[in-house]
Amino acid sequence: MPGLFPPLRRLSLRTAGHFALLMAVLYALCASAYSVSFLNTVEESARLTREQQIPLILSQNRNALKVERAASLIRSVYLAHDRRVERQIQLQLQTLCQSFSLDDNRMLIDGARIIAGEVKKIVVGREAARRLQAGETAGDQPLDAEERDRRIARAEADSTQAYKRAIATADRLSDSLSTDAVMLADSLVSSVASAASEVKKRWILIVMLPVLFLIVTLWVVRRFIVAPIGAAILKLEAIGRGGEVEGALPRPLFQELATIADAVDSYGALSENLKRTNSTLQILSDRDGLTGLPNRRKLERLLEEAFSRASAADGNLSVMMIDLDHFKAINDTHGHKAGDQCLRAVAELLQTVGEDPAISVARYGGEEFTALVEGLDVPQVKAVAERIRRMVSALSIDLGAGQSVHLTTSIGIASRGTRRLSDVGLLLSEADKALYAAKHGGRNRVTLHDPMGTWAA
């Protein structure tokens, strides 16, 4: 991390936020200006299309209808065979053809002139045929029937040829107008499609840039903000659980998060020191300073745990109260230093007994000790107590200056057995009563608690 971004080590979240905001504002202004300019161009293109291409398409459609009308009039004048009707249709057709001159289209003007000329030929041919049929001739000499029929047929043929040429011209104009209309429509559609495609591309670009900016921003937030915060939280949770915290946090990019990481690292180090100190204090607080055995507070926890296990498994739990006989006399005769020496010697002896996993020993207070025995029946527990009594009786404690002290001990035992005891304190009280009975029974003995009051040694 330090090698990747050395110049950005001092970058602060506030500065980064201001920079991101400035970039967003600048982009919004640029995108707005660009969009307005581009949309104005599209609008101008649409205006030109509306003013130029659409009128051309409409004009082409109108001219196509006129051509279709002209073709209809050509058929009508050809099929009329009536001078008056032919003349009326010819006049309508001439007016229609003259309207094409209003369009700046040379092909339409020339085609209209051709159609008007051919229609005139149709009318002239028909008129000539009618005169021949009426017996009228151009000269003074009458025509014989054969010549007259031949001339009528030729006039009819000329009219027919003129009709065909006029219809062909109208079809050619119609086809040309249709082609031009299709080309204009295709050009209009192409221009609209091109404008739409351009709009789509540019708006995709305008939209994608913020998306890319957002993706980069999210990556930066995840990599350089969320990840350091998450690491700090995980380390704090590990510290809270009392678990091991491996190494220091990676150095964040932003100054504020680096400060937080330093604080968490410092807190973790302080927590580790406090945990070690607390562990040491816990050990010291659970141990008797003179004998090194668990003290009474530790004994109470051990007793609660053992009682819970026995209750859950419906097993046996026994408590021994072990008291040194005539210990006050030793203190009064040889001094408290000698008494402490005796207590340490008995504690060392009990520690050897406590090496059995089923037996836990502790100093209860003064010259009293306690042993917890799990899982053994009453005869087995009594055998352990007798062994302890014999071992204490065999002790010879050298006090120096040729003096030594011999000890005896009285032991009271209370067992859970098959009883459903609900209070562990009751078991301790019964062991204490059994010890009291052993004391009054002559000392240096083991006494079992008897609920009926008949104490057994």
C-alpha positions in Angstrom: 0.0 0.0 0.0 2.7 2.6 0.8 4.6 1.6 -2.3 1.5 1.8 -4.6 0.2 5.3 -3.5 3.1 7.2 -1.9 2.0 10.7 -3.1 -1.6 10.1 -1.9 -0.7 9.1 1.7 -2.0 12.4 3.0 -5.2 12.5 1.0 -8.2 13.2 3.2 -11.8 12.0 2.8 -13.0 15.6 2.8 -10.6 16.5 0.0 -11.6 13.4 -2.0 -15.3 14.2 -1.5 -14.9 17.8 -2.6 -13.0 16.6 -5.7 -15.7 14.0 -6.6 -18.4 16.7 -6.1 -16.5 19.1 -8.3 -16.1 16.4 -11.0 -19.8 15.6 -10.9 -20.8 19.3 -11.2 -18.3 19.9 -14.1 -19.6 16.8 -15.9 -23.2 17.8 -15.4 -22.4 21.3 -16.9 -20.5 19.8 -19.8 -23.1 17.1 -20.5 -25.9 19.8 -20.4 -24.1 22.1 -22.8 -23.2 19.3 -25.1 -26.8 17.9 -25.0 -28.3 21.4 -25.7 -25.9 21.9 -28.7 -26.6 18.5 -30.1 -30.4 18.7 -29.7 -30.3 22.1 -31.4 -28.6 20.5 -34.3 -31.2 17.7 -34.4 -34.0 20.3 -34.2 -32.5 22.3 -37.1 -32.2 19.1 -39.2 -35.9 18.3 -38.4 -36.9 21.8 -39.4 -35.1 21.6 -42.7 -36.7 18.2 -43.3 -40.1 19.6 -42.5 -39.7 22.6 -44.8 -38.0 20.8 -47.8 -38.4 17.1 -48.0 -41.9 16.8 -46.7 -43.3 19.4 -49.2 -41.4 17.5 -52.0 -43.1 14.2 -51.0 -46.5 15.9 -50.9 -45.9 17.5 -54.3 -44.8 14.1 -55.7 -48.0 12.6 -54.3 -50.2 15.4 -55.8 -48.5 15.0 -59.2 -48.9 11.2 -59.1 -52.7 11.8 -58.5 -52.7 14.3 -61.4 -51.0 11.8 -63.7 -53.5 9.1 -62.7 -56.3 11.6 -63.5 -54.7 12.4 -66.8 -54.6 8.7 -67.7 -58.3 8.4 -66.8 -59.1 11.4 -69.0 -57.1 9.8 -71.9 -59.1 6.7 -71.6 -62.3 8.7 -71.4 -61.6 10.8 -74.5 -60.6 7.6 -76.4 -63.8 5.8 -75.5 -66.2 8.8 -75.8 -67.0 8.8 -79.6 -68.9 12.0 -79.1 -67.6 15.3 -80.4 -69.0 17.3 -77.5 -67.8 15.0 -74.8 -64.4 14.7 -76.4 -64.0 18.4 -76.5 -64.9 18.8 -72.8 -62.5 16.0 -71.8 -59.8 17.6 -74.0 -60.2 20.9 -72.3 -60.0 19.3 -68.8 -56.9 17.4 -69.9 -55.2 20.6 -71.2 -56.0 22.4 -68.0 -54.5 19.5 -66.0 -51.4 19.4 -68.2 -50.9 23.1 -67.8 -50.9 22.8 -64.0 -47.7 20.7 -64.3 -45.9 23.8 -65.5 -46.2 25.2 -61.9 -43.7 22.5 -60.7 -40.1 22.9 -61.4 -39.9 19.4 -63.0 -38.9 19.3 -66.7 -39.9 15.7 -67.1 -43.5 16.4 -65.9 -43.7 19.5 -68.2 -42.4 17.7 -71.2 -44.6 14.6 -70.5 -47.7 16.8 -70.1 -47.0 18.5 -73.4 -46.7 15.1 -75.1 -49.9 13.9 -73.6 -51.8 17.0 -74.7 -50.5 16.6 -78.2 -51.4 12.9 -78.4 -54.9 13.6 -77.1 -55.3 16.3 -79.7 -54.4 13.7 -82.3 -57.0 11.4 -80.9 -59.7 14.0 -81.2 -58.5 15.0 -84.7 -58.5 11.4 -85.9 -61.9 10.8 -84.4 -63.3 14.0 -86.0 -61.8 13.0 -89.4 -63.4 9.5 -89.1 -66.8 11.0 -88.3 -66.7 13.4 -91.3 -65.7 10.5 -93.6 -68.6 8.5 -92.2 -70.9 11.5 -92.9 -69.8 11.6 -96.5 -67.8 14.8 -96.1 -64.6 15.1 -98.1 -61.8 17.5 -98.4 -62.2 17.9 -102.2 -65.1 18.2 -104.6 -64.9 14.7 -105.8 -66.9 12.1 -103.8 -65.0 9.1 -102.5 -66.0 5.6 -103.3 -67.0 3.3 -100.5 -63.7 1.4 -100.4 -61.6 4.5 -100.2 -63.8 6.0 -97.6 -63.5 2.9 -95.4 -59.8 2.8 -95.9 -59.5 6.4 -94.8 -61.8 5.8 -91.8 -59.7 2.9 -90.7 -56.5 4.9 -91.0 -58.0 7.7 -88.9 -59.1 5.2 -86.3 -55.7 3.6 -86.3 -54.0 7.0 -85.8 -56.3 7.7 -82.9 -55.5 4.4 -81.4 -51.7 4.9 -81.8 -52.0 8.3 -80.3 -54.0 6.8 -77.3 -51.3 4.2 -76.8 -48.5 6.8 -76.8 -50.4 9.0 -74.4 -51.1 6.1 -72.0 -47.4 5.0 -72.2 -46.3 8.6 -71.5 -48.7 8.7 -68.5 -47.5 5.3 -67.2 -43.9 6.5 -67.6 -44.6 9.7 -65.6 -46.5 7.7 -63.0 -43.6 5.2 -62.6 -41.1 8.1 -62.4 -43.1 9.9 -59.8 -43.5 6.7 -57.7 -39.8 6.1 -57.9 -39.0 9.7 -56.9 -41.5 9.5 -54.0 -40.0 6.2 -52.7 -36.5 7.7 -52.9 -37.6 10.8 -51.1 -39.4 8.8 -48.4 -36.4 6.5 -48.1 -34.1 9.5 -47.8 -36.4 11.0 -45.1 -36.5 7.7 -43.2 -32.7 7.3 -43.5 -32.1 10.8 -42.2 -34.5 10.2 -39.3 -32.8 6.8 -38.6 -29.4 8.4 -38.8 -30.4 11.2 -36.4 -32.0 8.6 -34.0 -28.8 6.5 -34.2 -26.6 9.5 -33.5 -28.9 10.5 -30.5 -28.7 7.0 -29.2 -24.9 6.8 -29.4 -24.3 10.1 -27.8 -26.8 9.6 -25.0 -25.3 6.1 -24.4 -22.0 7.9 -24.1 -23.5 10.6 -21.8 -25.1 7.9 -19.6 -22.2 5.5 -19.6 -19.6 8.0 -18.3 -21.5 8.5 -15.0 -22.0 4.8 -14.7 -18.2 4.2 -15.2 -17.5 7.0 -12.7 -19.9 5.4 -10.3 -18.3 2.0 -10.7 -14.8 3.5 -10.1 -16.2 5.4 -7.1 -17.8 2.3 -5.6 -14.5 0.4 -6.2 -12.5 3.2 -4.4 -15.1 3.2 -1.6 -15.0 -0.5 -1.2 -11.2 -0.8 -1.5 -10.0 2.2 0.4 -12.9 3.0 2.8 -15.1 0.0 3.4 -12.3 -2.5 3.6 -10.2 -0.6 6.1 -13.3 0.1 8.2 -14.3 -3.6 8.0 -10.8 -4.6 9.0 -10.9 -2.2 12.0 -14.3 -3.6 13.0 -13.1 -7.2 12.8 -10.0 -6.3 14.9 -12.2 -4.6 17.5 -14.5 -7.6 17.6 -11.5 -9.9 18.0 -10.3 -7.7 20.8 -13.8 -7.7 22.4 -13.8 -11.6 22.2 -10.4 -11.7 23.8 -9.0 -13.5 20.7 -5.6 -13.2 19.2 -5.1 -10.1 17.0 -2.5 -10.9 14.3 -0.4 -7.9 13.2 -1.3 -4.3 12.6 -4.0 -3.2 10.2 -3.0 -2.3 6.6 -2.3 1.4 6.1 -5.5 3.1 4.6 -5.2 5.5 1.8 -7.2 8.3 3.5 -5.9 10.3 6.4 -9.0 9.9 8.6 -9.1 6.2 8.3 -5.3 6.0 8.9 -6.0 7.8 12.2 -8.7 5.3 13.1 -6.4 2.3 12.2 -3.6 3.7 14.4 -6.2 4.1 17.2 -7.4 0.5 16.8 -3.8 -0.8 16.7 -3.0 1.1 19.8 -6.2 -0.1 21.5 -5.3 -3.7 20.5 -1.8 -3.4 21.9 -3.3 -1.9 25.1 -5.9 -4.7 25.2 -3.2 -7.4 24.9 -1.3 -5.8 27.7 -4.4 -5.6 29.9 -5.3 -9.2 29.0 -1.9 -10.4 30.1 -2.1 -8.3 33.2 -5.6 -9.6 34.0 -4.5 -13.2 33.4 -1.6 -12.7 35.9 -4.0 -11.1 38.4 -6.6 -13.8 37.8 -4.0 -16.5 38.6 -2.8 -14.6 41.7 -6.4 -14.0 42.8 -7.3 -17.7 42.5 -4.2 -18.9 44.4 -3.5 -18.9 48.1 -0.4 -16.8 48.6 1.1 -19.1 51.3 0.5 -22.6 50.0 0.0 -22.0 46.2 -3.2 -24.1 46.3 -6.5 -22.7 44.9 -8.1 -20.3 47.4 -11.6 -20.3 48.7 -13.0 -18.2 45.9 -11.5 -20.6 43.3 -12.9 -23.5 45.4 -16.4 -22.1 45.2 -16.2 -22.0 41.4 -14.8 -25.5 41.2 -17.5 -26.7 43.5 -20.3 -25.1 41.4 -18.8 -26.6 38.2 -18.4 -30.0 39.7 -22.0 -29.9 41.2 -23.4 -29.0 37.7 -21.5 -31.9 36.1 -22.7 -34.4 38.8 -26.3 -33.2 38.5 -26.3 -33.4 34.7 -24.8 -36.9 34.7 -26.6 -38.0 37.9 -23.1 -38.9 39.3 -21.6 -38.7 42.7 -19.8 -35.8 44.2 -18.1 -35.8 47.6 -16.6 -32.9 49.6 -13.9 -33.4 52.3 -13.3 -30.8 54.9 -9.7 -31.3 56.2 -8.7 -29.6 59.5 -5.3 -29.8 61.2 -5.7 -30.8 64.9 -4.4 -28.5 67.7 -2.9 -26.1 65.1 -3.4 -23.1 67.5 -1.1 -24.8 70.0 1.6 -25.0 67.3 1.3 -21.3 66.6 1.3 -20.5 70.3 4.3 -22.7 71.1 6.5 -22.4 68.1 5.2 -19.1 66.5 3.4 -18.3 63.3 6.4 -18.9 61.1 6.4 -22.5 62.2 2.6 -22.7 61.6 3.1 -21.4 58.1 5.8 -24.0 57.5 3.4 -26.7 58.6 0.7 -25.4 56.3 3.0 -25.5 53.3 4.1 -29.0 54.1 0.5 -30.2 54.3 -0.3 -28.3 51.0 2.6 -30.1 49.2 1.2 -33.4 50.5 -2.3 -32.6 49.2 -1.0 -31.5 45.9 0.3 -35.0 45.3 -3.2 -36.3 46.1 -4.7 -33.7 43.7 -2.7 -35.1 40.8 -5.6 -37.5 40.4 -8.1 -35.9 37.8 -11.0 -36.9 40.0 -9.7 -35.0 43.0 -9.3 -31.2 43.4 -7.8 -29.7 46.6 -7.9 -26.1 47.9 -7.1 -24.1 51.0 -10.5 -23.2 52.6 -9.0 -20.9 55.2 -6.8 -20.9 58.3 -5.7 -24.5 59.0 -8.6 -25.9 56.9 -8.3 -27.5 53.5 -11.0 -28.9 51.1 -10.9 -31.7 48.6 -13.6 -32.3 45.9 -13.9 -35.9 44.7 -15.9 -36.6 41.5 -17.2 -40.0 40.3 -16.1 -42.2 43.2 -18.5 -44.0 45.5 -18.5 -43.4 49.2 -16.1 -46.3 50.2 -13.6 -45.1 47.6 -13.9 -41.5 48.9 -13.4 -42.7 52.5 -10.3 -44.6 51.4 -8.8 -41.5 49.9 -9.6 -39.6 53.1 -7.9 -42.3 55.2 -4.8 -42.1 53.0 -4.7 -38.3 53.5 -5.0 -38.8 57.3 -2.2 -41.3 57.4 0.1 -39.2 55.2 -0.4 -36.2 57.5 0.2 -38.3 60.6 3.4 -39.5 59.0 4.7 -36.0 58.5 7.6 -34.8 60.6 8.3 -31.1 60.1 11.8 -29.9 61.0 11.7 -26.5 62.6 15.4 -26.2 63.1 17.4 -26.1 66.4 16.6 -29.7 66.9 12.9 -29.1 67.0 10.2 -30.9 64.9 6.5 -31.0 64.8 4.1 -33.9 64.2 0.6 -33.2 62.9 -2.7 -35.0 62.8 -5.9 -34.1 60.9 -9.6 -34.6 61.2 -11.7 -35.1 58.0 -15.4 -34.7 57.5 -17.0 -36.2 54.3 -20.4 -35.4 52.7 -21.5 -37.1 49.5 -24.3 -36.3 47.0 -24.9 -40.0 46.4 -28.4 -40.6 44.9 -29.9 -37.6 46.6 -31.4 -34.8 44.5 -29.6 -31.9 46.2 -30.6 -28.5 44.7 -27.9 -26.4 46.5 -24.2 -27.0 46.5 -23.9 -25.0 49.7 -25.9 -27.8 51.5 -23.2 -30.3 50.5 -20.5 -28.1 51.9 -22.5 -27.5 55.1 -22.9 -31.3 55.6 -19.1 -31.8 55.2 -18.5 -29.1 57.8 -20.9 -30.9 60.2 -19.1 -34.2 59.6 -15.8 -32.4 60.4 -17.3 -31.1 63.6 -18.4 -34.6 64.6 -14.8 -35.9 63.9 -13.4 -33.2 66.1 -15.7 -34.1 68.9 -15.2 -37.8 68.4 -11.5 -37.6 69.3 -9.8 -36.0 66.3 -7.3 -37.7 63.9 -10.2 -39.5 62.3 -12.5 -39.6 59.2 -16.2 -39.1 59.7 -19.0 -39.5 57.1 -22.0 -37.2 57.3 -25.1 -39.1 58.4 -28.5 -37.4 57.7 -30.0 -39.4 60.6 -27.5 -38.0 63.1 -25.7 -41.2 63.8 -22.2 -40.3 62.8 -19.9 -43.1 61.4 -16.2 -43.1 61.6 
